[in-house]
Amino acid sequence: MLLLMIFVLVLLMGLSVPVAVAIGLAGIVGTLGFSNLPLIVVPQQAFIALDKFPLAAIPFFILAGNIMAAGGISSRLVDLVESIIGDTRGGLPLTCILVCMIFAAVSGSSVATTYAIGAILIPAMVRQNYPVGFAASLQATAAELGVIIPPSIPMILYGVSAGAPVGDLFVAGLGPGLLIALALGIFVIIWSRYRHEPAAVQVRRSEFLPSLRRSVFALAMPIIILGGIYGGVFTPTEASVVAVFYALAISMFVYRQMSVGELFVVLRRSTLSSAIIMFIISMAGLFSFVLTRAGVPAAISAWIVENFDSGFTFLLAVNVLLFLIGMFVETSASIIVIAPILAPVAARYGIDPVHFGMIMITNLALGMITPPFGVNLFAACAVAKISLHRMIPYLLPFVGVILLCLALITYLPIISLGSLYLLGIR
């Protein structure tokens, strides 16, 4: 039955059937394989998968990110970072990385980050004679920070699936996110100097204070959201609602760049994005239920323990597996199906569940920038108006940088857990 489910899943995805539909149909095939399971369990398990309070944060963070993009918040962040970097060589790529890092601290979505920041900075880099393939590849890669720096939708999904505290995951994401941002920054500086790329837009240092004044409300947003979470003022789910109302108030009444008509467009776009993710979660929940009912997690756990005698080799094998899965399966679906299987096994090797969550999320985030189903790639292609093959030569070094960071995050737990110790959570 398991082989049949996998065959159906691979066949449907090969026929370009949407991932959620393919997973759902494979789950239904698996359900039919049990003579004592009525089909009523299909809608039941789909509902159970969604009936978790932390998941309510997902549509709100998506909405907050879209409001930020449409309400002038993201453009003000770009202006501020440009005024800080000034005419440094490689300044525009550095601006892209830093703004994505700040924007990620609220949006929680890599695709939203790609569209919101890419719409501003990809054309700006092209105007400064950066290759369009490089600009699009950098934007797609830097937008990964949207799921690694908290708050993060995949962190919420992992916490629900593996039983790990979402708040701890949010805190743990700071170290890996800063590491990746630093590594990307060093790479683009070296690349720009080696390739003799142009300096950034000439911005006078005197423009910093005006840019800071224009951006103060935008900068306050991640401080309020993350400070409220870490300070215990509200939960991550409640923080998502606060983010929506704060972004709405700033966009409509302070910056006044969003009309009521534009708000309805943003609401429609956010609803569609949320519905897609929720549909994936519900179908992945059904698929996971069938696998559990068939005893697959227990069998995989026993096989891993028999064949890997240390946590080092286990993590190496898991990273290879997740990298391959991330290339073909959407991140949310991968986490929901795989986390309940691998997290208990990792615990048997003494691997902290929060640390393991950072490994999973960082690795699967790579799937967002690797063909054939990298969602960030398609978003960056749409913004830059180029085909995917023009990005590939520039994309490969960025993938290498992320792989190096992944290796450090995997075997140096302090990168993920250090912030928990600093804040006294551990």
C-alpha positions as CSV (number, residue, x, y, z in Angstrom):
1,M,0.0,0.0,0.0
2,L,2.8,2.4,0.8
3,L,4.4,1.8,-2.5
4,L,1.1,2.4,-4.2
5,M,0.7,5.7,-2.4
6,I,4.1,6.8,-3.3
7,F,3.5,5.8,-7.0
8,V,0.3,7.7,-7.1
9,L,1.9,10.8,-5.5
10,V,4.9,10.8,-7.9
11,L,2.7,10.1,-10.9
12,L,0.3,12.9,-10.2
13,M,3.1,15.4,-9.5
14,G,4.8,14.3,-12.7
15,L,1.6,15.2,-14.5
16,S,1.7,18.7,-12.9
17,V,-1.2,18.0,-10.6
18,P,-1.1,20.6,-7.8
19,V,0.9,19.3,-4.8
20,A,-2.1,19.4,-2.4
21,V,-4.4,17.5,-4.7
22,A,-1.7,14.9,-5.4
23,I,-1.1,14.4,-1.7
24,G,-4.8,14.2,-1.0
25,L,-5.5,11.6,-3.7
26,A,-2.6,9.5,-2.5
27,G,-4.0,9.7,1.0
28,I,-7.4,8.6,-0.3
29,V,-5.8,5.6,-2.1
30,G,-4.1,4.7,1.1
31,T,-7.4,4.9,3.0
32,L,-9.1,2.6,0.5
33,G,-6.3,0.1,1.3
34,F,-7.7,-0.4,4.8
35,S,-10.8,-2.6,4.7
36,N,-11.9,-1.3,8.1
37,L,-11.6,2.4,7.3
38,P,-14.7,4.2,5.9
39,L,-14.1,7.1,3.5
40,I,-15.6,9.5,6.2
41,V,-12.1,9.6,7.7
42,V,-10.9,11.6,4.8
43,P,-12.8,14.8,5.7
44,Q,-12.4,14.0,9.4
45,Q,-8.6,13.9,9.2
46,A,-8.5,16.9,6.9
47,F,-10.4,18.9,9.5
48,I,-8.4,17.5,12.4
49,A,-5.2,18.6,10.7
50,L,-6.5,22.2,10.6
51,D,-8.1,22.2,14.1
52,K,-5.0,23.6,15.9
53,F,-4.9,27.0,17.4
54,P,-1.3,27.9,16.4
55,L,-2.3,27.5,12.7
56,A,-4.5,30.6,13.0
57,A,-1.3,32.6,12.9
58,I,-0.6,31.7,9.3
59,P,-3.3,33.7,7.5
60,F,-2.7,36.7,9.7
61,F,1.0,36.8,9.1
62,I,0.4,36.4,5.3
63,L,-2.1,39.3,5.5
64,A,0.4,41.4,7.5
65,G,3.1,40.8,4.9
66,N,0.8,41.8,2.0
67,I,-0.3,44.9,3.8
68,M,3.3,45.9,4.4
69,A,4.1,45.5,0.8
70,A,1.1,47.5,-0.4
71,G,1.2,50.1,2.3
72,G,4.7,51.6,1.7
73,I,6.4,49.9,4.7
74,S,8.7,47.9,2.6
75,S,9.8,50.8,0.4
76,R,10.7,52.9,3.5
77,L,12.8,50.0,4.8
78,V,14.7,50.0,1.5
79,D,15.3,53.7,1.6
80,L,16.6,53.5,5.2
81,V,19.0,50.6,4.5
82,E,20.3,52.3,1.3
83,S,21.0,55.5,3.3
84,I,23.1,53.4,5.8
85,I,25.1,51.4,3.2
86,G,25.6,54.5,1.0
87,D,27.9,54.0,-1.9
88,T,29.6,50.8,-0.7
89,R,30.5,48.5,-3.6
90,G,27.9,45.8,-3.7
91,G,25.6,48.1,-1.7
92,L,22.4,47.2,-3.6
93,P,22.8,43.4,-3.1
94,L,23.6,44.1,0.6
95,T,20.5,46.3,0.8
96,C,18.5,43.4,-0.6
97,I,19.8,41.0,2.1
98,L,19.3,43.4,5.0
99,V,15.8,44.5,4.0
100,C,14.7,40.9,3.5
101,M,16.0,40.2,7.0
102,I,14.0,43.0,8.5
103,F,10.9,42.3,6.4
104,A,11.1,38.6,7.4
105,A,10.8,39.6,11.0
106,V,7.1,40.3,10.4
107,S,5.9,38.6,7.2
108,G,6.9,35.0,8.0
109,S,6.6,34.1,4.3
110,S,9.5,33.8,1.8
111,V,7.2,34.3,-1.2
112,A,5.7,37.5,0.2
113,T,9.2,38.7,0.9
114,T,10.2,37.9,-2.7
115,Y,7.4,39.9,-4.2
116,A,7.5,42.8,-1.8
117,I,11.2,43.5,-1.8
118,G,12.0,42.1,-5.2
119,A,9.5,44.5,-6.9
120,I,11.7,47.4,-5.6
121,L,15.2,46.0,-5.6
122,I,15.4,43.8,-8.7
123,P,14.7,46.7,-11.1
124,A,17.1,48.9,-9.0
125,M,19.9,46.4,-9.3
126,V,19.3,46.0,-13.1
127,R,19.4,49.8,-13.5
128,Q,22.8,49.7,-11.8
129,N,24.0,47.2,-14.4
130,Y,23.9,44.1,-12.2
131,P,22.9,41.0,-14.4
132,V,19.2,40.4,-14.1
133,G,19.9,36.7,-13.4
134,F,22.1,37.7,-10.4
135,A,19.5,40.1,-9.1
136,A,16.7,37.6,-9.3
137,S,18.8,34.8,-7.8
138,L,19.9,37.0,-4.9
139,Q,16.3,38.1,-4.2
140,A,15.0,34.5,-4.2
141,T,17.8,33.4,-1.9
142,A,17.6,36.3,0.5
143,A,13.8,35.8,0.8
144,E,14.5,32.4,2.4
145,L,15.1,34.5,5.5
146,G,11.3,34.9,5.6
147,V,10.9,31.3,6.9
148,I,14.1,31.2,9.0
149,I,14.0,34.5,10.9
150,P,10.9,34.5,13.2
151,P,8.0,34.7,13.0
152,S,7.9,31.9,10.5
153,I,5.0,29.9,9.0
154,P,7.1,26.7,8.7
155,M,8.2,27.1,12.4
156,I,4.5,27.1,13.4
157,L,3.9,24.0,11.3
158,Y,6.9,22.2,12.8
159,G,5.9,23.1,16.3
160,V,2.3,21.7,15.7
161,S,3.6,18.6,14.0
162,A,6.5,17.7,16.3
163,G,5.1,19.0,19.5
164,A,7.9,21.6,20.0
165,P,7.1,25.0,21.6
166,V,6.5,27.5,18.8
167,G,7.8,30.4,21.0
168,D,11.1,28.5,21.5
169,L,11.4,27.9,17.8
170,F,10.9,31.6,17.1
171,V,13.8,32.5,19.5
172,A,16.0,29.7,18.0
173,G,15.5,31.1,14.5
174,L,17.5,34.2,15.3
175,G,20.9,32.5,15.2
176,P,20.5,30.6,11.9
177,G,18.8,33.7,10.3
178,L,21.7,36.0,11.2
179,L,24.3,33.4,10.1
180,I,22.7,33.1,6.7
181,A,22.3,36.8,6.2
182,L,26.0,37.3,7.2
183,A,27.2,34.6,4.9
184,L,25.2,36.0,2.0
185,G,26.5,39.5,2.7
186,I,30.1,38.3,2.7
187,F,29.5,36.5,-0.6
188,V,28.0,39.4,-2.5
189,I,30.7,41.7,-1.3
190,I,33.4,39.3,-2.6
191,W,31.5,38.7,-5.8
192,S,31.0,42.4,-6.4
193,R,34.6,43.2,-5.9
194,Y,35.8,40.3,-8.0
195,R,33.5,41.1,-10.8
196,H,34.1,44.9,-10.5
197,E,30.4,45.5,-10.2
198,P,29.1,49.1,-9.7
199,A,28.8,50.8,-6.3
200,A,25.3,51.4,-4.9
201,V,23.2,54.3,-5.8
202,Q,24.9,57.5,-4.6
203,V,23.1,58.3,-1.3
204,R,24.4,61.2,0.8
205,R,25.0,60.3,4.4
206,S,23.0,63.3,5.4
207,E,19.9,61.6,4.1
208,F,20.1,59.0,6.9
209,L,18.1,61.0,9.4
210,P,15.3,61.9,7.1
211,S,15.1,58.2,6.0
212,L,15.1,57.1,9.6
213,R,12.3,59.5,10.5
214,R,10.2,58.2,7.5
215,S,10.9,54.6,8.6
216,V,10.4,54.8,12.3
217,F,6.9,53.3,12.3
218,A,8.1,50.5,9.9
219,L,11.0,49.7,12.2
220,A,8.8,49.7,15.2
221,M,6.7,46.8,13.7
222,P,9.2,43.9,14.2
223,I,10.2,45.4,17.6
224,I,6.6,45.3,18.8
225,I,5.8,41.9,17.4
226,L,9.0,40.1,18.4
227,G,9.3,42.0,21.7
228,G,5.8,41.1,22.6
229,I,6.4,37.4,21.9
230,Y,9.7,37.2,23.7
231,G,8.5,39.4,26.5
232,G,5.5,37.2,27.1
233,V,2.9,39.9,26.3
234,F,1.2,37.8,23.7
235,T,1.5,34.4,22.1
236,P,2.8,34.0,18.5
237,T,-0.8,33.5,17.3
238,E,-1.9,36.7,19.0
239,A,1.1,38.5,17.7
240,S,0.0,37.7,14.1
241,V,-3.3,39.6,14.8
242,V,-1.4,42.5,16.3
243,A,0.9,42.6,13.2
244,V,-2.2,42.9,11.0
245,F,-3.8,45.8,12.8
246,Y,-0.5,47.6,13.3
247,A,0.4,47.3,9.6
248,L,-3.1,48.4,8.6
249,A,-3.1,51.4,10.9
250,I,0.4,52.5,9.6
251,S,-0.5,51.9,5.9
252,M,-3.9,53.6,5.9
253,F,-3.6,56.4,8.5
254,V,0.1,57.2,8.9
255,Y,1.7,56.7,5.5
256,R,-1.7,56.9,3.8
257,Q,-0.6,54.7,0.9
258,M,-3.4,52.2,1.0
259,S,-7.0,53.0,0.1
260,V,-10.1,51.0,1.0
261,G,-10.1,49.6,-2.6
262,E,-6.5,48.5,-2.3
263,L,-7.3,46.9,1.0
264,F,-9.9,44.6,-0.6
265,V,-7.3,43.6,-3.2
266,V,-4.8,42.7,-0.4
267,L,-7.5,40.8,1.5
268,R,-8.4,38.8,-1.6
269,R,-4.7,38.0,-2.4
270,S,-4.1,37.0,1.3
271,T,-7.2,34.8,1.4
272,L,-6.1,32.9,-1.7
273,S,-2.6,32.4,-0.4
274,S,-3.9,31.2,3.0
275,A,-6.4,28.9,1.4
276,I,-3.7,27.2,-0.6
277,I,-1.5,26.6,2.4
278,M,-4.4,25.4,4.5
279,F,-5.5,23.0,1.8
280,I,-1.9,21.6,1.7
281,I,-1.9,21.2,5.5
282,S,-5.3,19.4,5.5
283,M,-4.3,17.0,2.7
284,A,-0.8,16.4,4.3
285,G,-2.6,15.7,7.6
286,L,-4.7,12.9,5.9
287,F,-1.5,11.5,4.2
288,S,0.3,11.5,7.6
289,F,-2.6,9.8,9.3
290,V,-2.6,6.9,6.7
291,L,1.1,6.5,7.1
292,T,0.8,6.3,10.8
293,R,-2.0,3.9,10.6
294,A,0.1,1.6,8.4
295,G,2.9,1.7,10.9
296,V,5.3,3.5,8.6
297,P,6.8,5.9,11.2
298,A,7.6,3.1,13.6
299,A,9.2,1.0,10.7
300,I,11.3,3.9,9.5
301,S,12.4,4.7,13.1
302,A,13.5,1.1,13.7
303,W,15.3,1.0,10.3
304,I,17.2,4.2,11.1
305,V,18.3,3.1,14.5
306,E,19.5,-0.2,13.1
307,N,21.5,1.4,10.3
308,F,22.9,4.6,11.8
309,D,25.0,4.2,14.9
310,S,25.5,7.9,15.8
311,G,23.7,11.2,15.7
312,F,26.3,12.5,13.3
313,T,25.6,10.0,10.5
314,F,21.8,10.3,11.3
315,L,21.9,14.0,10.7
316,L,23.9,13.6,7.5
317,A,21.4,11.1,6.1
318,V,18.5,13.3,7.2
319,N,20.0,16.4,5.4
320,V,20.5,14.4,2.2
321,L,16.9,13.1,2.4
322,L,15.4,16.5,3.2
323,F,17.4,18.2,0.4
324,L,16.0,15.7,-2.2
325,I,12.5,16.0,-0.8
326,G,12.6,19.8,-0.7
327,M,13.4,19.9,-4.4
328,F,10.0,18.2,-5.3
329,V,7.6,18.7,-2.4
330,E,6.3,22.0,-1.0
331,T,7.8,23.0,2.3
332,S,4.6,23.0,4.4
333,A,3.6,19.6,3.2
334,S,7.1,18.2,3.8
335,I,7.1,19.4,7.4
336,I,3.7,18.1,8.2
337,V,4.4,14.6,6.8
338,I,8.0,14.2,7.8
339,A,8.4,16.0,11.2
340,P,6.2,13.5,13.1
341,I,8.3,10.7,11.7
342,L,11.8,12.1,12.1
343,A,11.5,14.2,15.3
344,P,11.0,11.3,17.7
345,V,13.9,9.4,16.1
346,A,16.1,12.5,16.5
347,A,15.2,12.6,20.2
348,R,16.4,9.0,20.5
349,Y,19.9,10.2,19.4
350,G,19.7,13.0,22.0
351,I,19.1,15.8,19.5
352,D,17.2,18.7,20.9
353,P,13.8,19.0,19.1
354,V,14.2,22.8,18.6
355,H,17.6,22.3,17.1
356,F,16.3,19.6,14.9
357,G,13.5,21.9,13.8
358,M,16.0,24.5,12.7
359,I,17.8,21.9,10.7
360,M,14.6,20.8,9.0
361,I,13.4,24.3,8.2
362,T,16.7,25.5,6.9
363,N,17.1,22.5,4.7
364,L,13.6,22.5,3.3
365,A,13.9,26.3,2.7
366,L,16.6,25.3,0.2
367,G,13.8,23.7,-1.8
368,M,12.4,27.2,-2.4
369,I,15.4,28.0,-4.5
370,T,16.1,24.7,-6.2
371,P,14.5,23.5,-9.4
372,P,12.1,22.1,-10.4
373,F,9.6,23.4,-7.9
374,G,11.3,26.3,-6.1
375,V,8.5,28.7,-5.3
376,N,10.9,31.6,-4.7
377,L,12.5,31.0,-8.1
378,F,9.1,31.3,-9.9
379,A,8.3,34.4,-7.8
380,A,11.6,36.1,-8.7
381,C,11.2,35.1,-12.3
382,A,7.8,36.8,-12.4
383,V,9.1,40.0,-10.8
384,A,12.3,40.1,-13.0
385,K,10.4,39.0,-16.1
386,I,13.0,36.4,-17.1
387,S,13.0,32.6,-17.6
388,L,14.4,30.2,-15.0
389,H,17.4,29.1,-17.1
390,R,18.9,32.7,-17.0
391,M,19.0,32.4,-13.2
392,I,20.7,29.0,-12.9
393,P,24.4,30.1,-13.4
394,Y,24.1,32.8,-10.7
395,L,21.9,30.6,-8.4
396,L,24.4,27.8,-7.9
397,P,26.9,29.8,-5.7
398,F,24.0,31.0,-3.5
399,V,22.9,27.3,-3.0
400,G,26.5,26.5,-2.0
401,V,26.5,29.3,0.6
402,I,23.2,28.1,2.1
403,L,24.6,24.5,2.2
404,L,27.6,25.7,4.1
405,C,25.4,27.5,6.6
406,L,23.2,24.3,6.9
407,A,26.3,22.2,7.8
408,L,27.2,24.7,10.5
409,I,23.6,24.8,11.9
410,T,23.5,21.0,11.8
411,Y,26.6,20.3,13.8
412,L,26.9,23.4,16.0
413,P,23.7,23.4,18.0
414,I,24.7,26.5,19.8
415,I,23.8,28.5,16.7
416,S,20.2,27.6,17.2
417,L,20.0,27.2,20.9
418,G,22.4,30.0,21.9
419,S,19.6,32.7,21.9
420,L,17.5,30.4,24.1
421,Y,20.3,30.4,26.7
422,L,20.9,34.1,26.4
423,L,17.3,34.9,27.1
424,G,17.2,32.4,30.0
425,I,14.6,30.2,28.3
426,R,16.9,27.1,28.7
